[in-house]
Amino acid sequence: MTVTAALSLTDGHFLARLAADAVHARLTGKRLSARIPPDSPLHDDGATFVTLERNGALRGCVGSLEPVRPLHRDVVQNAMRAMNDPRLPPVTPWTGRRWTSRSPCWTAPSRSPPNPATTCSPRCAPEWTA
């Protein structure tokens, strides 16, 4: 099922926090756990971009253009992929001490996919600093 309802700002903040928690879990070797209400639209398929920054510098920006998995899983997968963005040095425990994640998402397929050049801008989505 593809998300058809608009996501709330709370959902956006949750996804940004989830991306931050996923990176933190990977860096510390801890288990990622998140409670998502069963009726949440975050269980519906959607596409996300995750942008990682450290001190305002881009550290990774990776995303999906097609909704192929639940939003909460897509944001975690893209957070992991953003840690190893091939255009930038990988995020490591040393570089990951203080960073910001942003997670814009698209709720339904459109005629034209989002433009990654604009989706990776700081103004595009809720963010979470860890």
Secondary structure per residue as TSV (DSSP state, phi and psi in degrees):
chain	resnum	aa	ss	phi	psi
A	1	M	-	360.0	134.3
A	2	T	B	-95.0	142.2
A	3	V	-	-62.6	128.1
A	4	T	-	-115.6	-20.6
A	5	A	S	-89.6	150.0
A	6	A	-	-67.2	142.9
A	7	L	-	-82.4	148.7
A	8	S	-	-82.2	165.0
A	9	L	H	-60.6	-35.6
A	10	T	H	-61.2	-42.8
A	11	D	H	-61.4	-42.6
A	12	G	H	-62.4	-43.3
A	13	H	H	-65.5	-37.6
A	14	F	H	-61.7	-44.2
A	15	L	H	-65.2	-39.8
A	16	A	H	-64.3	-42.2
A	17	R	H	-64.9	-39.9
A	18	L	H	-61.5	-41.8
A	19	A	H	-61.5	-45.1
A	20	A	H	-62.5	-43.9
A	21	D	H	-65.1	-35.9
A	22	A	H	-64.3	-43.1
A	23	V	H	-66.1	-44.4
A	24	H	H	-59.7	-44.1
A	25	A	H	-60.9	-42.8
A	26	R	H	-64.4	-41.0
A	27	L	H	-70.7	-30.7
A	28	T	H	-101.9	-8.3
A	29	G	T	77.0	11.5
A	30	K	-	-86.6	162.9
A	31	R	-	-82.5	137.1
A	32	L	-	-85.5	128.7
A	33	S	-	-137.0	136.7
A	34	A	-	-146.1	138.5
A	35	R	-	-102.0	119.0
A	36	I	-	-118.2	122.5
A	37	P	-	-54.9	142.2
A	38	P	T	-57.7	-30.6
A	39	D	T	-93.7	10.7
A	40	S	-	-71.6	142.1
A	41	P	G	-67.8	-8.3
A	42	L	G	-70.5	-11.6
A	43	H	G	-84.8	-14.9
A	44	D	S	-80.8	153.6
A	45	D	E	-63.6	140.6
A	46	G	E	-163.0	173.3
A	47	A	E	-121.8	139.3
A	48	T	E	-133.6	160.0
A	49	F	E	-120.3	139.6
A	50	V	E	-118.1	126.3
A	51	T	E	-113.4	127.2
A	52	L	E	-110.7	133.5
A	53	E	E	-130.9	152.0
A	54	R	E	-132.4	121.4
A	55	N	T	51.4	39.9
A	56	G	T	82.6	-5.4
A	57	A	E	-97.2	134.5
A	58	L	E	-61.9	129.0
A	59	R	E	-115.4	-15.9
A	60	G	E	177.2	144.1
A	61	C	E	-150.5	106.4
A	62	V	E	-136.1	143.9
A	63	G	E	-158.2	-179.2
A	64	S	-	-116.0	143.9
A	65	L	S	-101.7	-21.4
A	66	E	S	-117.3	140.1
A	67	P	-	-78.7	99.1
A	68	V	-	-118.8	-5.0
A	69	R	E	-152.4	164.3
A	70	P	E	-54.8	143.4
A	71	L	H	-51.7	-45.0
A	72	H	H	-63.7	-34.9
A	73	R	H	-74.9	-37.2
A	74	D	H	-63.0	-42.5
A	75	V	H	-67.6	-37.0
A	76	V	H	-66.3	-46.4
A	77	Q	H	-61.1	-42.6
A	78	N	H	-70.8	-30.4
A	79	A	H	-63.8	-43.3
A	80	M	H	-63.6	-42.5
A	81	R	H	-67.0	-36.3
A	82	A	H	-65.6	-27.3
A	83	M	T	-63.0	-23.5
A	84	N	T	-123.9	38.4
A	85	D	-	-54.6	121.6
A	86	P	T	-63.5	-14.5
A	87	R	T	-84.4	-10.4
A	88	L	S	-136.5	161.2
A	89	P	-	-61.9	147.1
A	90	P	-	-65.3	151.3
A	91	V	-	-78.8	125.5
A	92	T	-	-121.9	171.2
A	93	P	T	-54.4	-35.2
A	94	W	T	-69.1	-45.3
A	95	T	T	-78.7	-16.2
A	96	G	T	-94.1	16.4
A	97	R	S	-65.1	-40.6
A	98	R	S	-142.1	115.4
A	99	W	-	-150.0	166.9
A	100	T	E	-120.7	139.2
A	101	S	E	-116.3	143.9
A	102	R	E	-127.7	144.3
A	103	S	-	-141.2	82.1
A	104	P	-	-74.0	151.5
A	105	C	E	-141.7	157.2
A	106	W	E	-113.7	134.8
A	107	T	S	-96.2	-12.6
A	108	A	S	-157.4	150.0
A	109	P	-	-60.9	145.7
A	110	S	-	-125.9	175.6
A	111	R	S	-64.4	-35.4
A	112	S	S	-124.0	135.9
A	113	P	-	-68.6	159.3
A	114	P	-	-62.3	151.6
A	115	N	-	-87.5	112.0
A	116	P	H	-57.9	-27.1
A	117	A	H	-65.5	-33.6
A	118	T	H	-93.9	-27.0
A	119	T	H	-71.3	-17.9
A	120	C	T	-92.9	14.0
A	121	S	S	-84.2	151.7
A	122	P	T	-63.3	-17.9
A	123	R	T	-92.4	5.5
A	124	C	S	-90.7	-14.7
A	125	A	S	-160.3	164.8
A	126	P	-	-57.5	152.1
A	127	E	E	-134.0	164.2
A	128	W	E	-142.3	130.4
A	129	T	E	-103.8	130.1
A	130	A	-	-120.8	360.0
